[in-house]
Amino acid sequence: MPDDCIFCQIVAGEIPSHTVYEDDHVFAFLDANPLAPGHTLVIPKEHHERLNDLPDDTADALYAALHDLVPAAEAAVDAPASNVGFNNGEASGQEVPHVHGHVIPRFADDGGSPIHAVGGSAPDLDDDELADIAEDIAAAR
């Protein structure tokens, strides 16, 4: 655990949080700077900076917790929907270098945007370029 990781300090109990879930691998708590009521952060207890760094069992546990917490967060604040996402690396906007999923409950007319809004301008890719990218992604697995 890096000494300066705020999320590791929260897991260790050194910094208080409004905890909503905990098991052997995962810890979830309300975001201290929420974008909406019920904004929940879901993190692995072990320090990993990016999703790419997670061991398979930790990734499985993280997704299982998200699967349970999304409807719970929505129900708790009577939200009809939510955005669920990860910033994966500094260039994506990840501010805390510890994997964390956001569950952001959404409401009609809340002024928020769909997940596509985080990507900026859409690239103009033709079918051949899409095919090449798909092939490259499949080969990199």
C-alpha positions in Angstrom: 0.0 0.0 0.0 1.5 3.3 -1.0 1.6 5.7 2.0 0.0 8.5 0.0 -2.9 6.6 -1.5 -6.1 8.1 0.0 -8.2 5.1 -1.0 -5.7 2.7 0.7 -6.0 4.9 3.8 -9.8 4.7 3.7 -9.6 0.9 3.4 -7.2 0.8 6.4 -9.6 2.9 8.5 -7.1 5.8 8.7 -9.5 8.1 7.0 -13.3 7.9 7.7 -15.8 7.1 5.0 -19.5 6.5 4.5 -19.0 2.8 3.8 -21.7 1.0 1.9 -20.1 -2.4 1.2 -17.1 -4.5 2.2 -15.9 -8.0 1.5 -12.5 -9.7 1.3 -11.6 -8.0 -2.0 -13.8 -5.0 -2.4 -14.6 -1.8 -0.5 -17.3 0.7 -1.5 -18.1 4.1 0.0 -19.9 7.3 -0.9 -17.8 9.8 -2.9 -16.8 12.8 -0.7 -17.3 15.1 -3.7 -20.5 13.5 -5.2 -21.9 14.3 -8.6 -25.3 13.2 -7.4 -26.9 11.8 -4.2 -25.7 8.2 -3.8 -22.5 8.6 -5.9 -20.6 5.6 -4.8 -17.0 4.5 -5.4 -16.2 0.8 -5.6 -12.6 -0.1 -5.2 -10.4 -3.2 -4.8 -8.9 -3.3 -1.3 -5.5 -4.1 -2.7 -3.7 -1.2 -4.4 -3.8 -1.4 -8.2 -3.5 1.7 -10.3 -5.3 0.6 -13.5 -7.9 -2.0 -14.4 -5.2 -3.6 -16.5 -3.3 -4.3 -13.3 -6.1 -6.3 -11.5 -5.7 -10.0 -11.0 -8.6 -11.9 -12.5 -10.1 -12.9 -9.1 -10.1 -9.2 -8.0 -11.6 -8.1 -11.2 -14.4 -10.7 -10.8 -15.0 -9.6 -7.2 -15.1 -5.9 -8.3 -17.6 -6.5 -11.0 -19.8 -8.7 -8.7 -19.9 -5.9 -6.2 -20.8 -3.3 -8.8 -23.5 -5.6 -10.1 -25.0 -5.6 -6.6 -24.4 -2.0 -5.7 -25.8 -0.3 -8.9 -29.4 -1.2 -8.1 -28.8 -0.6 -4.4 -27.5 2.9 -5.0 -30.4 3.7 -7.4 -33.0 2.4 -4.9 -31.5 4.3 -2.0 -31.9 7.6 -3.7 -35.0 6.7 -5.8 -33.0 7.2 -9.0 -34.4 5.7 -12.2 -30.9 5.2 -13.8 -27.2 5.6 -13.2 -23.9 6.0 -15.0 -21.3 3.4 -14.2 -17.7 4.0 -15.2 -14.0 3.9 -14.6 -11.3 6.4 -15.5 -8.4 4.2 -16.4 -5.1 6.1 -16.3 -4.1 9.7 -15.9 -4.9 10.7 -19.5 -8.5 9.6 -18.9 -9.0 11.9 -16.0 -8.2 9.4 -13.2 -7.3 11.6 -10.3 -6.6 8.9 -7.6 -4.2 6.3 -8.9 -6.2 3.4 -7.4 -8.8 1.6 -9.5 -12.2 2.9 -8.7 -15.6 2.5 -10.3 -18.1 5.2 -10.1 -21.8 4.5 -9.6 -23.6 7.8 -10.3 -27.3 7.8 -9.8 -29.1 9.8 -12.5 -32.4 11.7 -12.5 -34.6 13.2 -15.2 -33.4 16.7 -16.1 -30.4 16.5 -13.7 -28.2 18.3 -16.3 -25.8 15.3 -16.7 -24.7 13.8 -19.9 -24.5 10.2 -21.3 -21.2 8.4 -21.0 -20.4 9.3 -24.7 -19.9 12.9 -23.5 -16.6 12.0 -21.7 -14.8 11.2 -25.0 -14.8 14.6 -26.6 -15.2 14.9 -30.3 -16.0 11.6 -32.1 -13.3 10.5 -34.6 -14.4 10.0 -38.2 -13.5 6.4 -38.8 -14.4 4.5 -41.9 -15.3 0.8 -42.0 -11.7 -0.3 -42.9 -10.3 1.7 -40.0 -12.8 0.1 -37.6 -12.0 -3.4 -38.9 -8.2 -2.7 -38.4 -8.8 -1.5 -34.8 -11.1 -4.4 -34.0 -8.4 -6.8 -35.3 -5.7 -5.1 -33.2 -7.8 -5.2 -30.1 -8.6 -8.9 -30.6 -4.9 -9.7 -31.2 -3.8 -7.8 -28.1 -5.9 -10.0 -25.8 
